Amino acid sequence: MEQKQEKSIRGRLAEGTPNPVDIHVGERIKLRRKLLGLSQQQMAKKMGLTFQQIQKYEKGLNRVGASRLWACWVYRWIFSFRIWKKMLKSKVR
């Protein structure tokens, strides 16, 4: 009997689209980056990433790990707890 290997969707929805939480977090990171007047390149350099990775975070294509969120908070790049305020009020959970 052959075992069917399931494709890992790591946080994506069943249809393969990004999780709304990942999209929301990415939008907040982008908003904060723009408020600070940083380009994707500048932010990437400060975080030790490539600008392509920042693009993926901002679009919700890649998930932002807890340690990366913590680093963002420490450097005041995101709005700390307020990042979740809008998310908690929305229908997406």
Residue frames relative to the residue before (quaternion, step in Angstrom):
aa qw qx qy qz dx dy dz
M 1.0000 0.0000 0.0000 0.0000 0.00 0.00 0.00
E 0.3276 -0.7456 0.5491 0.1878 3.57 -0.81 0.97
Q 0.3116 -0.7251 0.5801 0.2015 3.51 -1.05 0.81
K 0.3412 -0.7312 0.5591 0.1906 3.52 -0.86 0.99
Q 0.2740 -0.7741 0.5499 0.1526 3.56 -0.70 1.09
E 0.3144 -0.7596 0.5430 0.1713 3.53 -0.74 1.09
K 0.4661 -0.6660 0.5118 0.2779 3.52 -1.07 0.80
S 0.4004 -0.7043 0.5351 0.2395 3.56 -0.89 0.96
I 0.1507 -0.8136 0.5576 0.0674 3.58 -0.76 1.00
R 0.1796 -0.8673 0.4582 0.0751 3.59 1.32 0.24
G 0.8468 -0.1874 0.0688 0.4930 3.52 0.27 1.24
R 0.5624 0.5797 -0.4028 0.4306 3.57 1.23 -0.07
L 0.5653 -0.5770 0.4597 0.3690 3.53 -1.27 0.36
A 0.7282 -0.4520 0.2871 0.4277 3.57 -1.26 0.35
E 0.7099 0.4465 -0.2670 0.4748 3.60 0.99 -0.75
G 0.6039 -0.6107 0.3328 0.3893 3.59 1.29 0.11
T 0.5157 0.6334 -0.4294 0.3854 3.59 1.23 0.04
P 0.6155 -0.5622 0.3895 0.3917 3.61 -1.13 0.52
N 0.5539 -0.6016 0.4693 0.3333 3.52 -1.16 0.68
P 0.5446 -0.6448 0.4245 0.3278 3.63 -0.87 0.88
V 0.5983 0.5514 -0.3663 0.4514 3.61 1.09 -0.57
D 0.6535 0.5059 -0.3095 0.4703 3.59 0.96 -0.87
I 0.6341 0.5177 -0.3250 0.4735 3.58 1.03 -0.78
H 0.6557 0.5184 -0.3106 0.4526 3.59 0.91 -0.91
V 0.6555 0.5033 -0.3129 0.4681 3.59 0.87 -0.93
G 0.6550 0.5214 -0.3037 0.4548 3.58 0.96 -0.89
E 0.6395 0.5234 -0.3195 0.4636 3.58 1.00 -0.81
R 0.6631 0.5025 -0.3035 0.4644 3.58 0.99 -0.82
I 0.6264 0.5193 -0.3342 0.4757 3.58 1.04 -0.74
K 0.6519 0.5116 -0.3105 0.4656 3.58 0.96 -0.87
L 0.6422 0.5261 -0.3211 0.4557 3.58 0.92 -0.90
R 0.6830 0.4856 -0.2871 0.4639 3.57 0.84 -0.97
R 0.6192 0.5431 -0.3387 0.4548 3.60 1.00 -0.82
K 0.6810 0.4850 -0.2848 0.4690 3.56 0.93 -0.93
L 0.6368 0.5261 -0.3267 0.4593 3.61 1.00 -0.78
L 0.6842 0.4592 -0.2740 0.4959 3.57 1.11 -0.66
G 0.4493 -0.7162 0.4319 0.3141 3.59 1.29 -0.13
L 0.4645 0.6784 -0.4439 0.3563 3.57 1.16 0.57
S 0.3907 -0.6632 0.5767 0.2736 3.55 -1.14 0.64
Q 0.6516 -0.4806 0.3830 0.4448 3.58 -1.24 0.20
Q 0.6246 0.5532 -0.3255 0.4450 3.57 1.04 -0.81
Q 0.6756 0.4935 -0.2927 0.4630 3.59 0.91 -0.94
M 0.6667 0.4920 -0.3077 0.4678 3.56 0.92 -0.88
A 0.6297 0.5427 -0.3287 0.4483 3.56 0.98 -0.86
K 0.6504 0.5213 -0.3158 0.4534 3.57 0.93 -0.89
K 0.6618 0.5076 -0.3005 0.4626 3.59 0.96 -0.89
M 0.7336 0.4117 -0.2223 0.4928 3.59 1.09 -0.72
G 0.4653 -0.6893 0.4433 0.3343 3.59 1.25 -0.13
L 0.5522 0.5830 -0.3916 0.4493 3.56 1.13 0.72
T 0.5076 -0.5740 0.5103 0.3905 3.55 -1.33 -0.15
F 0.5961 -0.5655 0.4063 0.3998 3.58 -1.15 0.43
Q 0.5709 0.5833 -0.3875 0.4285 3.60 1.16 -0.50
Q 0.6376 0.5162 -0.3294 0.4674 3.59 1.04 -0.75
I 0.6205 0.5238 -0.3395 0.4746 3.59 1.02 -0.76
Q 0.6247 0.5362 -0.3336 0.4593 3.60 0.97 -0.84
K 0.6775 0.4937 -0.2940 0.4591 3.58 0.89 -0.92
Y 0.6201 0.5228 -0.3402 0.4758 3.59 1.02 -0.75
E 0.7020 0.4936 -0.2796 0.4305 3.57 0.80 -1.03
K 0.7001 0.4341 -0.2665 0.5005 3.60 1.12 -0.54
G 0.4835 -0.6760 0.4274 0.3557 3.58 1.26 -0.17
L 0.4247 0.7185 -0.4575 0.3066 3.59 1.25 0.22
N 0.7480 0.1964 -0.1298 0.6206 3.57 1.18 -0.62
R 0.4500 -0.6896 0.5027 0.2632 3.52 -1.05 0.80
V 0.3440 -0.7094 0.5763 0.2151 3.54 -1.10 0.71
G 0.3701 -0.7566 0.5016 0.1975 3.55 -0.63 1.13
A 0.6641 -0.5201 0.3637 0.3952 3.55 -1.23 0.46
S 0.6591 0.5044 -0.3262 0.4524 3.61 0.93 -0.78
R 0.6379 0.5074 -0.3237 0.4805 3.60 1.09 -0.68
L 0.6281 0.5143 -0.3337 0.4792 3.60 1.02 -0.74
W 0.6286 0.5320 -0.3320 0.4600 3.55 1.00 -0.81
A 0.6461 0.5104 -0.3171 0.4707 3.60 0.93 -0.88
C 0.6344 0.5209 -0.3249 0.4698 3.59 0.99 -0.79
W 0.6634 0.5011 -0.3063 0.4636 3.57 0.92 -0.87
V 0.6374 0.5363 -0.3259 0.4471 3.58 0.93 -0.92
Y 0.7426 0.3783 -0.2137 0.5097 3.59 0.97 -0.82
R 0.4629 -0.7183 0.4131 0.3148 3.58 1.32 0.25
W 0.3656 0.7436 -0.4853 0.2791 3.58 1.04 0.72
I 0.7440 0.2470 -0.1927 0.5902 3.57 1.25 -0.21
F 0.5900 -0.6172 0.4049 0.3270 3.57 -1.24 0.34
S 0.5458 -0.6470 0.3795 0.3734 3.59 0.96 0.84
F 0.8550 -0.0598 0.0390 0.5137 3.60 -0.78 -0.96
R 0.5939 0.6074 -0.3710 0.3752 3.59 1.07 -0.63
I 0.4751 0.6681 -0.4481 0.3566 3.61 1.21 -0.26
W 0.7369 0.4235 -0.2245 0.4766 3.58 1.08 -0.73
K 0.4504 0.7346 -0.4353 0.2609 3.60 1.20 -0.39
K 0.7060 0.4428 -0.2610 0.4871 3.57 0.77 -1.04
M 0.6278 0.5531 -0.3298 0.4373 3.57 1.03 -0.84
L 0.6779 0.5025 -0.2958 0.4477 3.58 0.92 -0.88
K 0.6694 0.4955 -0.2922 0.4700 3.57 1.14 -0.63
S 0.6299 0.5529 -0.3394 0.4271 3.59 1.16 -0.53
K 0.6205 -0.5528 0.4131 0.3724 3.54 -1.32 0.14
V 0.5784 0.5914 -0.3684 0.4242 3.58 1.25 -0.37
R 0.1268 0.7828 -0.5994 0.1088 3.59 -0.77 1.01
